Amino acid sequence: MAFDGVVPPITNLKVDVKLSENDNFIHIRNIEALVQGRRARIYNQPSVTTTDGQVLEPWFFEDVGLNLGVLSLKRRKTAFRCTFRE
């Protein structure tokens, strides 16, 4: 998979996603791929509380009623959490 300068080429893509019928939470169990030869993984959780007690808001699409939760991206030996706000 190649993108026009935004993201480096992605290979060996594997996806495991499930939609929860109760709350429209799109559970990303695992999205895994090689990015520039390094393994990267994306997954999500319905909510996350940081070590300092801050609750991260889920990424929710009101117009279609879908909840992506809080996304996490991991690369080999480094990890960070990200959340999207309007």
PyMOL Python script that loads the backbone (N, CA, C, O; Angstrom):
from pymol import cmd

cmd.read_pdbstr("""\
ATOM      1  N   MET A   1       0.861  -1.155   0.000  1.00  0.00           N
ATOM      2  CA  MET A   1       0.000   0.000   0.000  1.00  0.00           C
ATOM      3  C   MET A   1       0.912   1.223   0.000  1.00  0.00           C
ATOM      4  O   MET A   1       1.774   1.347   0.870  1.00  0.00           O
ATOM      5  N   ALA A   2       0.736   2.116  -0.950  1.00  0.00           N
ATOM      6  CA  ALA A   2       1.577   3.303  -1.050  1.00  0.00           C
ATOM      7  C   ALA A   2       0.708   4.556  -0.969  1.00  0.00           C
ATOM      8  O   ALA A   2      -0.389   4.600  -1.525  1.00  0.00           O
ATOM      9  N   PHE A   3       1.209   5.567  -0.273  1.00  0.00           N
ATOM     10  CA  PHE A   3       0.522   6.842  -0.127  1.00  0.00           C
ATOM     11  C   PHE A   3       1.375   7.920  -0.766  1.00  0.00           C
ATOM     12  O   PHE A   3       2.594   7.774  -0.859  1.00  0.00           O
ATOM     13  N   ASP A   4       0.764   8.977  -1.197  1.00  0.00           N
ATOM     14  CA  ASP A   4       1.467  10.036  -1.904  1.00  0.00           C
ATOM     15  C   ASP A   4       2.157  10.983  -0.923  1.00  0.00           C
ATOM     16  O   ASP A   4       1.691  12.104  -0.721  1.00  0.00           O
ATOM     17  N   GLY A   5       3.257  10.550  -0.313  1.00  0.00           N
ATOM     18  CA  GLY A   5       4.062  11.416   0.533  1.00  0.00           C
ATOM     19  C   GLY A   5       3.559  11.615   1.941  1.00  0.00           C
ATOM     20  O   GLY A   5       4.257  12.234   2.743  1.00  0.00           O
ATOM     21  N   VAL A   6       2.381  11.121   2.286  1.00  0.00           N
ATOM     22  CA  VAL A   6       1.838  11.327   3.623  1.00  0.00           C
ATOM     23  C   VAL A   6       2.363  10.269   4.584  1.00  0.00           C
ATOM     24  O   VAL A   6       2.805  10.587   5.688  1.00  0.00           O
ATOM     25  N   VAL A   7       2.313   9.032   4.166  1.00  0.00           N
ATOM     26  CA  VAL A   7       2.736   7.889   4.976  1.00  0.00           C
ATOM     27  C   VAL A   7       3.700   7.067   4.134  1.00  0.00           C
ATOM     28  O   VAL A   7       3.478   6.902   2.935  1.00  0.00           O
ATOM     29  N   PRO A   8       4.776   6.544   4.744  1.00  0.00           N
ATOM     30  CA  PRO A   8       5.673   5.684   3.962  1.00  0.00           C
ATOM     31  C   PRO A   8       4.956   4.415   3.515  1.00  0.00           C
ATOM     32  O   PRO A   8       3.911   4.075   4.070  1.00  0.00           O
ATOM     33  N   PRO A   9       5.494   3.712   2.530  1.00  0.00           N
ATOM     34  CA  PRO A   9       4.848   2.489   2.045  1.00  0.00           C
ATOM     35  C   PRO A   9       4.604   1.480   3.174  1.00  0.00           C
ATOM     36  O   PRO A   9       5.430   1.316   4.071  1.00  0.00           O
ATOM     37  N   ILE A  10       3.445   0.809   3.104  1.00  0.00           N
ATOM     38  CA  ILE A  10       3.039  -0.172   4.104  1.00  0.00           C
ATOM     39  C   ILE A  10       2.946  -1.532   3.424  1.00  0.00           C
ATOM     40  O   ILE A  10       2.342  -1.662   2.359  1.00  0.00           O
ATOM     41  N   THR A  11       3.554  -2.555   4.053  1.00  0.00           N
ATOM     42  CA  THR A  11       3.494  -3.919   3.510  1.00  0.00           C
ATOM     43  C   THR A  11       3.066  -4.883   4.612  1.00  0.00           C
ATOM     44  O   THR A  11       3.071  -4.535   5.793  1.00  0.00           O
ATOM     45  N   ASN A  12       2.695  -6.098   4.212  1.00  0.00           N
ATOM     46  CA  ASN A  12       2.303  -7.173   5.141  1.00  0.00           C
ATOM     47  C   ASN A  12       1.202  -6.737   6.093  1.00  0.00           C
ATOM     48  O   ASN A  12       1.295  -6.970   7.299  1.00  0.00           O
ATOM     49  N   LEU A  13       0.168  -6.111   5.568  1.00  0.00           N
ATOM     50  CA  LEU A  13      -0.936  -5.593   6.372  1.00  0.00           C
ATOM     51  C   LEU A  13      -1.851  -6.723   6.830  1.00  0.00           C
ATOM     52  O   LEU A  13      -2.292  -7.547   6.029  1.00  0.00           O
ATOM     53  N   LYS A  14      -2.135  -6.748   8.155  1.00  0.00           N
ATOM     54  CA  LYS A  14      -3.064  -7.713   8.751  1.00  0.00           C
ATOM     55  C   LYS A  14      -4.038  -6.923   9.613  1.00  0.00           C
ATOM     56  O   LYS A  14      -3.629  -6.039  10.366  1.00  0.00           O
ATOM     57  N   VAL A  15      -5.342  -7.243   9.506  1.00  0.00           N
ATOM     58  CA  VAL A  15      -6.367  -6.478  10.218  1.00  0.00           C
ATOM     59  C   VAL A  15      -7.326  -7.432  10.936  1.00  0.00           C
ATOM     60  O   VAL A  15      -7.760  -8.438  10.375  1.00  0.00           O
ATOM     61  N   ASP A  16      -7.647  -7.092  12.196  1.00  0.00           N
ATOM     62  CA  ASP A  16      -8.645  -7.827  12.975  1.00  0.00           C
ATOM     63  C   ASP A  16      -9.519  -6.789  13.677  1.00  0.00           C
ATOM     64  O   ASP A  16      -9.100  -6.196  14.671  1.00  0.00           O
ATOM     65  N   VAL A  17     -10.740  -6.565  13.160  1.00  0.00           N
ATOM     66  CA  VAL A  17     -11.643  -5.519  13.653  1.00  0.00           C
ATOM     67  C   VAL A  17     -13.025  -6.125  13.866  1.00  0.00           C
ATOM     68  O   VAL A  17     -13.465  -6.979  13.097  1.00  0.00           O
ATOM     69  N   LYS A  18     -13.704  -5.673  14.917  1.00  0.00           N
ATOM     70  CA  LYS A  18     -15.053  -6.164  15.199  1.00  0.00           C
ATOM     71  C   LYS A  18     -15.936  -5.001  15.653  1.00  0.00           C
ATOM     72  O   LYS A  18     -15.487  -4.145  16.414  1.00  0.00           O
ATOM     73  N   LEU A  19     -17.173  -4.966  15.197  1.00  0.00           N
ATOM     74  CA  LEU A  19     -18.139  -3.954  15.607  1.00  0.00           C
ATOM     75  C   LEU A  19     -18.981  -4.491  16.753  1.00  0.00           C
ATOM     76  O   LEU A  19     -19.617  -5.537  16.624  1.00  0.00           O
ATOM     77  N   SER A  20     -18.987  -3.775  17.880  1.00  0.00           N
ATOM     78  CA  SER A  20     -19.818  -4.139  19.018  1.00  0.00           C
ATOM     79  C   SER A  20     -21.238  -3.678  18.737  1.00  0.00           C
ATOM     80  O   SER A  20     -21.459  -2.503  18.447  1.00  0.00           O
ATOM     81  N   GLU A  21     -22.191  -4.572  18.818  1.00  0.00           N
ATOM     82  CA  GLU A  21     -23.576  -4.236  18.508  1.00  0.00           C
ATOM     83  C   GLU A  21     -24.228  -3.377  19.584  1.00  0.00           C
ATOM     84  O   GLU A  21     -25.159  -2.628  19.291  1.00  0.00           O
ATOM     85  N   ASN A  22     -23.762  -3.472  20.812  1.00  0.00           N
ATOM     86  CA  ASN A  22     -24.386  -2.749  21.928  1.00  0.00           C
ATOM     87  C   ASN A  22     -24.131  -1.248  21.910  1.00  0.00           C
ATOM     88  O   ASN A  22     -25.040  -0.462  22.178  1.00  0.00           O
ATOM     89  N   ASP A  23     -22.901  -0.842  21.595  1.00  0.00           N
ATOM     90  CA  ASP A  23     -22.562   0.578  21.700  1.00  0.00           C
ATOM     91  C   ASP A  23     -21.870   1.142  20.459  1.00  0.00           C
ATOM     92  O   ASP A  23     -21.318   2.241  20.505  1.00  0.00           O
ATOM     93  N   ASN A  24     -21.897   0.394  19.345  1.00  0.00           N
ATOM     94  CA  ASN A  24     -21.280   0.813  18.084  1.00  0.00           C
ATOM     95  C   ASN A  24     -19.793   1.123  18.225  1.00  0.00           C
ATOM     96  O   ASN A  24     -19.247   1.948  17.492  1.00  0.00           O
ATOM     97  N   PHE A  25     -19.145   0.448  19.178  1.00  0.00           N
ATOM     98  CA  PHE A  25     -17.697   0.579  19.343  1.00  0.00           C
ATOM     99  C   PHE A  25     -17.017  -0.297  18.300  1.00  0.00           C
ATOM    100  O   PHE A  25     -17.253  -1.504  18.241  1.00  0.00           O
ATOM    101  N   ILE A  26     -16.181   0.314  17.485  1.00  0.00           N
ATOM    102  CA  ILE A  26     -15.405  -0.430  16.497  1.00  0.00           C
ATOM    103  C   ILE A  26     -14.130  -0.875  17.202  1.00  0.00           C
ATOM    104  O   ILE A  26     -13.202  -0.088  17.388  1.00  0.00           O
ATOM    105  N   HIS A  27     -14.097  -2.141  17.591  1.00  0.00           N
ATOM    106  CA  HIS A  27     -12.957  -2.666  18.336  1.00  0.00           C
ATOM    107  C   HIS A  27     -11.864  -3.072  17.357  1.00  0.00           C
ATOM    108  O   HIS A  27     -11.988  -4.069  16.646  1.00  0.00           O
ATOM    109  N   ILE A  28     -10.795  -2.287  17.330  1.00  0.00           N
ATOM    110  CA  ILE A  28      -9.633  -2.612  16.506  1.00  0.00           C
ATOM    111  C   ILE A  28      -8.749  -3.508  17.361  1.00  0.00           C
ATOM    112  O   ILE A  28      -7.915  -3.031  18.130  1.00  0.00           O
ATOM    113  N   ARG A  29      -8.946  -4.801  17.214  1.00  0.00           N
ATOM    114  CA  ARG A  29      -8.149  -5.748  17.999  1.00  0.00           C
ATOM    115  C   ARG A  29      -6.688  -5.658  17.592  1.00  0.00           C
ATOM    116  O   ARG A  29      -5.788  -5.719  18.430  1.00  0.00           O
ATOM    117  N   ASN A  30      -6.470  -5.512  16.292  1.00  0.00           N
ATOM    118  CA  ASN A  30      -5.092  -5.438  15.815  1.00  0.00           C
ATOM    119  C   ASN A  30      -5.068  -5.014  14.349  1.00  0.00           C
ATOM    120  O   ASN A  30      -5.757  -5.596  13.511  1.00  0.00           O
ATOM    121  N   ILE A  31      -4.279  -4.010  14.058  1.00  0.00           N
ATOM    122  CA  ILE A  31      -3.888  -3.680  12.689  1.00  0.00           C
ATOM    123  C   ILE A  31      -2.375  -3.689  12.731  1.00  0.00           C
ATOM    124  O   ILE A  31      -1.759  -2.896  13.444  1.00  0.00           O
ATOM    125  N   GLU A  32      -1.780  -4.583  11.969  1.00  0.00           N
ATOM    126  CA  GLU A  32      -0.337  -4.763  12.017  1.00  0.00           C
ATOM    127  C   GLU A  32       0.227  -4.720  10.609  1.00  0.00           C
ATOM    128  O   GLU A  32      -0.386  -5.224   9.668  1.00  0.00           O
ATOM    129  N   ALA A  33       1.403  -4.112  10.467  1.00  0.00           N
ATOM    130  CA  ALA A  33       2.037  -4.018   9.156  1.00  0.00           C
ATOM    131  C   ALA A  33       3.512  -3.696   9.330  1.00  0.00           C
ATOM    132  O   ALA A  33       3.987  -3.413  10.430  1.00  0.00           O
ATOM    133  N   LEU A  34       4.218  -3.747   8.214  1.00  0.00           N
ATOM    134  CA  LEU A  34       5.596  -3.263   8.185  1.00  0.00           C
ATOM    135  C   LEU A  34       5.581  -1.878   7.555  1.00  0.00           C
ATOM    136  O   LEU A  34       5.020  -1.679   6.477  1.00  0.00           O
ATOM    137  N   VAL A  35       6.204  -0.926   8.241  1.00  0.00           N
ATOM    138  CA  VAL A  35       6.329   0.443   7.746  1.00  0.00           C
ATOM    139  C   VAL A  35       7.820   0.725   7.660  1.00  0.00           C
ATOM    140  O   VAL A  35       8.509   0.789   8.677  1.00  0.00           O
ATOM    141  N   GLN A  36       8.307   0.891   6.451  1.00  0.00           N
ATOM    142  CA  GLN A  36       9.737   1.045   6.205  1.00  0.00           C
ATOM    143  C   GLN A  36      10.527  -0.089   6.848  1.00  0.00           C
ATOM    144  O   GLN A  36      11.593   0.126   7.424  1.00  0.00           O
ATOM    145  N   GLY A  37       9.981  -1.304   6.737  1.00  0.00           N
ATOM    146  CA  GLY A  37      10.660  -2.481   7.244  1.00  0.00           C
ATOM    147  C   GLY A  37      10.549  -2.702   8.743  1.00  0.00           C
ATOM    148  O   GLY A  37      11.065  -3.696   9.253  1.00  0.00           O
ATOM    149  N   ARG A  38       9.886  -1.799   9.463  1.00  0.00           N
ATOM    150  CA  ARG A  38       9.723  -1.933  10.914  1.00  0.00           C
ATOM    151  C   ARG A  38       8.269  -2.255  11.236  1.00  0.00           C
ATOM    152  O   ARG A  38       7.352  -1.677  10.653  1.00  0.00           O
ATOM    153  N   ARG A  39       8.069  -3.182  12.168  1.00  0.00           N
ATOM    154  CA  ARG A  39       6.722  -3.588  12.547  1.00  0.00           C
ATOM    155  C   ARG A  39       6.006  -2.456  13.275  1.00  0.00           C
ATOM    156  O   ARG A  39       6.570  -1.831  14.174  1.00  0.00           O
ATOM    157  N   ALA A  40       4.769  -2.200  12.883  1.00  0.00           N
ATOM    158  CA  ALA A  40       3.923  -1.195  13.533  1.00  0.00           C
ATOM    159  C   ALA A  40       2.584  -1.843  13.844  1.00  0.00           C
ATOM    160  O   ALA A  40       2.110  -2.705  13.103  1.00  0.00           O
ATOM    161  N   ARG A  41       1.984  -1.421  14.939  1.00  0.00           N
ATOM    162  CA  ARG A  41       0.709  -2.002  15.369  1.00  0.00           C
ATOM    163  C   ARG A  41      -0.216  -0.896  15.848  1.00  0.00           C
ATOM    164  O   ARG A  41       0.206   0.011  16.566  1.00  0.00           O
ATOM    165  N   ILE A  42      -1.484  -0.973  15.448  1.00  0.00           N
ATOM    166  CA  ILE A  42      -2.517  -0.050  15.913  1.00  0.00           C
ATOM    167  C   ILE A  42      -3.608  -0.882  16.569  1.00  0.00           C
ATOM    168  O   ILE A  42      -4.010  -1.922  16.047  1.00  0.00           O
ATOM    169  N   TYR A  43      -4.077  -0.418  17.710  1.00  0.00           N
ATOM    170  CA  TYR A  43      -5.204  -1.044  18.379  1.00  0.00           C
ATOM    171  C   TYR A  43      -5.947   0.058  19.120  1.00  0.00           C
ATOM    172  O   TYR A  43      -5.482   1.198  19.154  1.00  0.00           O
ATOM    173  N   ASN A  44      -7.086  -0.259  19.710  1.00  0.00           N
ATOM    174  CA  ASN A  44      -7.828   0.769  20.438  1.00  0.00           C
ATOM    175  C   ASN A  44      -8.466   0.200  21.690  1.00  0.00           C
ATOM    176  O   ASN A  44      -8.545  -1.014  21.882  1.00  0.00           O
ATOM    177  N   GLN A  45      -8.918   1.112  22.535  1.00  0.00           N
ATOM    178  CA  GLN A  45      -9.627   0.781  23.763  1.00  0.00           C
ATOM    179  C   GLN A  45     -10.797   1.749  23.871  1.00  0.00           C
ATOM    180  O   GLN A  45     -10.711   2.872  23.374  1.00  0.00           O
ATOM    181  N   PRO A  46     -11.898   1.334  24.516  1.00  0.00           N
ATOM    182  CA  PRO A  46     -13.045   2.235  24.637  1.00  0.00           C
ATOM    183  C   PRO A  46     -12.709   3.522  25.383  1.00  0.00           C
ATOM    184  O   PRO A  46     -13.221   4.590  25.047  1.00  0.00           O
ATOM    185  N   SER A  47     -11.850   3.421  26.393  1.00  0.00           N
ATOM    186  CA  SER A  47     -11.428   4.614  27.131  1.00  0.00           C
ATOM    187  C   SER A  47     -10.064   4.353  27.750  1.00  0.00           C
ATOM    188  O   SER A  47      -9.668   3.207  27.960  1.00  0.00           O
ATOM    189  N   VAL A  48      -9.355   5.432  28.036  1.00  0.00           N
ATOM    190  CA  VAL A  48      -8.021   5.336  28.635  1.00  0.00           C
ATOM    191  C   VAL A  48      -7.889   6.431  29.669  1.00  0.00           C
ATOM    192  O   VAL A  48      -8.258   7.580  29.422  1.00  0.00           O
ATOM    193  N   THR A  49      -7.363   6.075  30.827  1.00  0.00           N
ATOM    194  CA  THR A  49      -7.017   7.049  31.856  1.00  0.00           C
ATOM    195  C   THR A  49      -5.501   7.072  31.955  1.00  0.00           C
ATOM    196  O   THR A  49      -4.876   6.029  32.150  1.00  0.00           O
ATOM    197  N   THR A  50      -4.900   8.255  31.823  1.00  0.00           N
ATOM    198  CA  THR A  50      -3.453   8.383  31.865  1.00  0.00           C
ATOM    199  C   THR A  50      -2.945   8.225  33.295  1.00  0.00           C
ATOM    200  O   THR A  50      -3.730   8.211  34.243  1.00  0.00           O
ATOM    201  N   THR A  51      -1.645   8.108  33.439  1.00  0.00           N
ATOM    202  CA  THR A  51      -1.058   7.930  34.767  1.00  0.00           C
ATOM    203  C   THR A  51      -1.304   9.125  35.676  1.00  0.00           C
ATOM    204  O   THR A  51      -1.268   8.982  36.898  1.00  0.00           O
ATOM    205  N   ASP A  52      -1.554  10.308  35.102  1.00  0.00           N
ATOM    206  CA  ASP A  52      -1.847  11.484  35.938  1.00  0.00           C
ATOM    207  C   ASP A  52      -3.354  11.684  36.145  1.00  0.00           C
ATOM    208  O   ASP A  52      -3.783  12.721  36.650  1.00  0.00           O
ATOM    209  N   GLY A  53      -4.160  10.676  35.748  1.00  0.00           N
ATOM    210  CA  GLY A  53      -5.596  10.713  36.020  1.00  0.00           C
ATOM    211  C   GLY A  53      -6.451  11.351  34.941  1.00  0.00           C
ATOM    212  O   GLY A  53      -7.670  11.423  35.095  1.00  0.00           O
ATOM    213  N   GLN A  54      -5.857  11.814  33.861  1.00  0.00           N
ATOM    214  CA  GLN A  54      -6.627  12.428  32.772  1.00  0.00           C
ATOM    215  C   GLN A  54      -7.336  11.340  31.964  1.00  0.00           C
ATOM    216  O   GLN A  54      -6.716  10.349  31.578  1.00  0.00           O
ATOM    217  N   VAL A  55      -8.625  11.524  31.709  1.00  0.00           N
ATOM    218  CA  VAL A  55      -9.398  10.580  30.899  1.00  0.00           C
ATOM    219  C   VAL A  55      -9.376  11.082  29.451  1.00  0.00           C
ATOM    220  O   VAL A  55      -9.804  12.200  29.166  1.00  0.00           O
ATOM    221  N   LEU A  56      -8.875  10.246  28.549  1.00  0.00           N
ATOM    222  CA  LEU A  56      -8.835  10.617  27.137  1.00  0.00           C
ATOM    223  C   LEU A  56     -10.191  10.342  26.502  1.00  0.00           C
ATOM    224  O   LEU A  56     -10.773   9.274  26.691  1.00  0.00           O
ATOM    225  N   GLU A  57     -10.679  11.300  25.760  1.00  0.00           N
ATOM    226  CA  GLU A  57     -11.979  11.176  25.106  1.00  0.00           C
ATOM    227  C   GLU A  57     -11.876  10.239  23.907  1.00  0.00           C
ATOM    228  O   GLU A  57     -10.877  10.269  23.189  1.00  0.00           O
ATOM    229  N   PRO A  58     -12.896   9.404  23.680  1.00  0.00           N
ATOM    230  CA  PRO A  58     -12.879   8.524  22.501  1.00  0.00           C
ATOM    231  C   PRO A  58     -13.119   9.322  21.226  1.00  0.00           C
ATOM    232  O   PRO A  58     -13.684  10.416  21.259  1.00  0.00           O
ATOM    233  N   TRP A  59     -12.689   8.769  20.124  1.00  0.00           N
ATOM    234  CA  TRP A  59     -12.906   9.360  18.812  1.00  0.00           C
ATOM    235  C   TRP A  59     -14.280   8.866  18.353  1.00  0.00           C
ATOM    236  O   TRP A  59     -14.428   7.710  17.958  1.00  0.00           O
ATOM    237  N   PHE A  60     -15.282   9.747  18.407  1.00  0.00           N
ATOM    238  CA  PHE A  60     -16.667   9.383  18.146  1.00  0.00           C
ATOM    239  C   PHE A  60     -17.192  10.143  16.939  1.00  0.00           C
ATOM    240  O   PHE A  60     -17.048  11.364  16.861  1.00  0.00           O
ATOM    241  N   PHE A  61     -17.797   9.436  16.001  1.00  0.00           N
ATOM    242  CA  PHE A  61     -18.393  10.042  14.814  1.00  0.00           C
ATOM    243  C   PHE A  61     -19.901  10.116  15.033  1.00  0.00           C
ATOM    244  O   PHE A  61     -20.620   9.150  14.780  1.00  0.00           O
ATOM    245  N   GLU A  62     -20.372  11.264  15.502  1.00  0.00           N
ATOM    246  CA  GLU A  62     -21.785  11.432  15.838  1.00  0.00           C
ATOM    247  C   GLU A  62     -22.704  11.249  14.639  1.00  0.00           C
ATOM    248  O   GLU A  62     -23.780  10.665  14.763  1.00  0.00           O
ATOM    249  N   ASP A  63     -22.282  11.750  13.471  1.00  0.00           N
ATOM    250  CA  ASP A  63     -23.166  11.704  12.303  1.00  0.00           C
ATOM    251  C   ASP A  63     -23.493  10.273  11.863  1.00  0.00           C
ATOM    252  O   ASP A  63     -24.531  10.048  11.242  1.00  0.00           O
ATOM    253  N   VAL A  64     -22.631   9.309  12.172  1.00  0.00           N
ATOM    254  CA  VAL A  64     -22.909   7.913  11.817  1.00  0.00           C
ATOM    255  C   VAL A  64     -22.998   7.013  13.055  1.00  0.00           C
ATOM    256  O   VAL A  64     -23.242   5.812  12.939  1.00  0.00           O
ATOM    257  N   GLY A  65     -22.799   7.596  14.232  1.00  0.00           N
ATOM    258  CA  GLY A  65     -22.945   6.859  15.481  1.00  0.00           C
ATOM    259  C   GLY A  65     -21.894   5.805  15.746  1.00  0.00           C
ATOM    260  O   GLY A  65     -22.183   4.796  16.391  1.00  0.00           O
ATOM    261  N   LEU A  66     -20.674   6.014  15.263  1.00  0.00           N
ATOM    262  CA  LEU A  66     -19.607   5.038  15.461  1.00  0.00           C
ATOM    263  C   LEU A  66     -18.559   5.565  16.435  1.00  0.00           C
ATOM    264  O   LEU A  66     -18.219   6.748  16.417  1.00  0.00           O
ATOM    265  N   ASN A  67     -18.055   4.678  17.279  1.00  0.00           N
ATOM    266  CA  ASN A  67     -17.077   5.025  18.305  1.00  0.00           C
ATOM    267  C   ASN A  67     -15.788   4.264  18.025  1.00  0.00           C
ATOM    268  O   ASN A  67     -15.771   3.034  18.069  1.00  0.00           O
ATOM    269  N   LEU A  68     -14.699   4.994  17.735  1.00  0.00           N
ATOM    270  CA  LEU A  68     -13.392   4.367  17.516  1.00  0.00           C
ATOM    271  C   LEU A  68     -12.566   4.295  18.794  1.00  0.00           C
ATOM    272  O   LEU A  68     -11.460   3.755  18.780  1.00  0.00           O
ATOM    273  N   GLY A  69     -13.079   4.825  19.888  1.00  0.00           N
ATOM    274  CA  GLY A  69     -12.345   4.764  21.150  1.00  0.00           C
ATOM    275  C   GLY A  69     -11.075   5.589  21.111  1.00  0.00           C
ATOM    276  O   GLY A  69     -10.999   6.605  20.420  1.00  0.00           O
ATOM    277  N   VAL A  70     -10.083   5.144  21.858  1.00  0.00           N
ATOM    278  CA  VAL A  70      -8.778   5.813  21.920  1.00  0.00           C
ATOM    279  C   VAL A  70      -7.791   4.913  21.180  1.00  0.00           C
ATOM    280  O   VAL A  70      -7.601   3.751  21.537  1.00  0.00           O
ATOM    281  N   LEU A  71      -7.171   5.471  20.145  1.00  0.00           N
ATOM    282  CA  LEU A  71      -6.243   4.702  19.319  1.00  0.00           C
ATOM    283  C   LEU A  71      -4.852   4.702  19.932  1.00  0.00           C
ATOM    284  O   LEU A  71      -4.422   5.694  20.519  1.00  0.00           O
ATOM    285  N   SER A  72      -4.155   3.586  19.793  1.00  0.00           N
ATOM    286  CA  SER A  72      -2.766   3.462  20.225  1.00  0.00           C
ATOM    287  C   SER A  72      -1.948   2.935  19.061  1.00  0.00           C
ATOM    288  O   SER A  72      -2.372   2.024  18.350  1.00  0.00           O
ATOM    289  N   LEU A  73      -0.780   3.513  18.876  1.00  0.00           N
ATOM    290  CA  LEU A  73       0.145   3.092  17.828  1.00  0.00           C
ATOM    291  C   LEU A  73       1.433   2.656  18.496  1.00  0.00           C
ATOM    292  O   LEU A  73       1.991   3.380  19.321  1.00  0.00           O
ATOM    293  N   LYS A  74       1.902   1.475  18.140  1.00  0.00           N
ATOM    294  CA  LYS A  74       3.170   0.984  18.676  1.00  0.00           C
ATOM    295  C   LYS A  74       4.092   0.649  17.518  1.00  0.00           C
ATOM    296  O   LYS A  74       3.690   0.046  16.523  1.00  0.00           O
ATOM    297  N   ARG A  75       5.333   1.058  17.679  1.00  0.00           N
ATOM    298  CA  ARG A  75       6.392   0.635  16.769  1.00  0.00           C
ATOM    299  C   ARG A  75       7.462  -0.003  17.612  1.00  0.00           C
ATOM    300  O   ARG A  75       7.520   0.236  18.818  1.00  0.00           O
ATOM    301  N   ARG A  76       8.293  -0.792  17.024  1.00  0.00           N
ATOM    302  CA  ARG A  76       9.313  -1.506  17.776  1.00  0.00           C
ATOM    303  C   ARG A  76      10.102  -0.554  18.683  1.00  0.00           C
ATOM    304  O   ARG A  76      10.688   0.424  18.219  1.00  0.00           O
ATOM    305  N   LYS A  77      10.105  -0.857  19.970  1.00  0.00           N
ATOM    306  CA  LYS A  77      10.832  -0.140  21.014  1.00  0.00           C
ATOM    307  C   LYS A  77      10.321   1.267  21.297  1.00  0.00           C
ATOM    308  O   LYS A  77      10.880   1.950  22.156  1.00  0.00           O
ATOM    309  N   THR A  78       9.289   1.720  20.614  1.00  0.00           N
ATOM    310  CA  THR A  78       8.698   3.013  20.928  1.00  0.00           C
ATOM    311  C   THR A  78       7.190   2.879  20.895  1.00  0.00           C
ATOM    312  O   THR A  78       6.653   2.080  20.128  1.00  0.00           O
ATOM    313  N   ALA A  79       6.512   3.641  21.707  1.00  0.00           N
ATOM    314  CA  ALA A  79       5.050   3.601  21.707  1.00  0.00           C
ATOM    315  C   ALA A  79       4.520   4.941  22.162  1.00  0.00           C
ATOM    316  O   ALA A  79       5.149   5.634  22.962  1.00  0.00           O
ATOM    317  N   PHE A  80       3.358   5.302  21.648  1.00  0.00           N
ATOM    318  CA  PHE A  80       2.682   6.492  22.131  1.00  0.00           C
ATOM    319  C   PHE A  80       1.200   6.337  21.880  1.00  0.00           C
ATOM    320  O   PHE A  80       0.783   5.570  21.013  1.00  0.00           O
ATOM    321  N   ARG A  81       0.418   7.058  22.631  1.00  0.00           N
ATOM    322  CA  ARG A  81      -1.033   7.047  22.448  1.00  0.00           C
ATOM    323  C   ARG A  81      -1.435   8.354  21.771  1.00  0.00           C
ATOM    324  O   ARG A  81      -0.818   9.398  21.982  1.00  0.00           O
ATOM    325  N   CYS A  82      -2.461   8.271  20.971  1.00  0.00           N
ATOM    326  CA  CYS A  82      -2.967   9.498  20.363  1.00  0.00           C
ATOM    327  C   CYS A  82      -4.481   9.467  20.411  1.00  0.00           C
ATOM    328  O   CYS A  82      -5.099   8.404  20.363  1.00  0.00           O
ATOM    329  N   THR A  83      -5.055  10.628  20.505  1.00  0.00           N
ATOM    330  CA  THR A  83      -6.506  10.753  20.468  1.00  0.00           C
ATOM    331  C   THR A  83      -6.825  11.948  19.580  1.00  0.00           C
ATOM    332  O   THR A  83      -6.042  12.893  19.499  1.00  0.00           O
ATOM    333  N   PHE A  84      -7.958  11.905  18.926  1.00  0.00           N
ATOM    334  CA  PHE A  84      -8.328  12.972  18.003  1.00  0.00           C
ATOM    335  C   PHE A  84      -9.469  13.768  18.618  1.00  0.00           C
ATOM    336  O   PHE A  84     -10.424  13.201  19.150  1.00  0.00           O
ATOM    337  N   ARG A  85      -9.358  15.068  18.540  1.00  0.00           N
ATOM    338  CA  ARG A  85     -10.384  15.957  19.083  1.00  0.00           C
ATOM    339  C   ARG A  85     -10.890  16.853  17.966  1.00  0.00           C
ATOM    340  O   ARG A  85     -10.177  17.155  17.010  1.00  0.00           O
ATOM    341  N   GLU A  86     -12.137  17.267  18.114  1.00  0.00           N
ATOM    342  CA  GLU A  86     -12.730  18.157  17.104  1.00  0.00           C
ATOM    343  C   GLU A  86     -12.232  19.565  17.306  1.00  0.00           C
ATOM    344  O   GLU A  86     -12.611  20.467  16.560  1.00  0.00           O
TER     345      GLU A  86
END
""", "prot")
cmd.dss("prot")
cmd.show_as("cartoon", "prot")
cmd.util.cbc("prot")
cmd.orient("prot")
